[in-house]
Amino acid sequence: MIRKNRMVPLDERILLSRRGFAGGCLAIPSVVPAGGVLASGRLEEFLEVSAGLTGFSRDELDPAFAEAMIDALVATGKAQALDRLLEGEPSGDVAGEVVAAWYSGILATAAGLVAYTFEDALAWSAVDFAAPPGFCVEPGSPWARPPQT
């Protein structure tokens, strides 16, 4: 299940919306180099590369989170490294940051770390025995049964 989540700053500072930030970047050409990810609209390509990096299918990845991740990478000056990653050139730091964001649900933005999602982070889907704390996996889950002695 894909949910549209709003970005919640970890340190409770007010952040710009993705749309407001993207508009600001487009207004200042030096922020996004020519041919940058944001300028060329390479969301689908980013999702395909992310699928290869995470081991999840393209359909299991949230496009809204992918857009937020692209915005965050561009805002932190990593647009060129991201372009190289999308072109198939090795870019370990950016690739690691992309994988960490997908699995944790936390983005490294220009304003600091932001929890974009919790219950939809890939870490909970990577293993079949875990669920986000406080979430029931199914009716009759281990929380509903008495402990074995």
Rosetta blueprint (number, residue, H / E / L):
1 M L
2 I L
3 R L
4 K L
5 N L
6 R L
7 M L
8 V E
9 P E
10 L L
11 D L
12 E L
13 R L
14 I L
15 L L
16 L L
17 S L
18 R H
19 R H
20 G H
21 F H
22 A H
23 G H
24 G H
25 C H
26 L H
27 A H
28 I L
29 P L
30 S L
31 V L
32 V L
33 P L
34 A L
35 G L
36 G L
37 V H
38 L H
39 A H
40 S H
41 G L
42 R L
43 L H
44 E H
45 E H
46 F H
47 L H
48 E H
49 V H
50 S H
51 A H
52 G H
53 L H
54 T H
55 G L
56 F L
57 S L
58 R H
59 D H
60 E H
61 L L
62 D L
63 P H
64 A H
65 F H
66 A H
67 E H
68 A H
69 M H
70 I H
71 D H
72 A H
73 L H
74 V H
75 A H
76 T L
77 G L
78 K L
79 A H
80 Q H
81 A H
82 L H
83 D H
84 R H
85 L H
86 L H
87 E L
88 G L
89 E L
90 P L
91 S L
92 G H
93 D H
94 V H
95 A H
96 G H
97 E H
98 V H
99 V H
100 A H
101 A H
102 W H
103 Y H
104 S H
105 G L
106 I E
107 L E
108 A E
109 T E
110 A L
111 A L
112 G E
113 L E
114 V E
115 A E
116 Y L
117 T L
118 F L
119 E L
120 D L
121 A L
122 L L
123 A H
124 W H
125 S H
126 A H
127 V L
128 D L
129 F L
130 A L
131 A L
132 P L
133 P L
134 G L
135 F L
136 C L
137 V L
138 E L
139 P L
140 G L
141 S L
142 P L
143 W L
144 A L
145 R L
146 P L
147 P L
148 Q L
149 T L
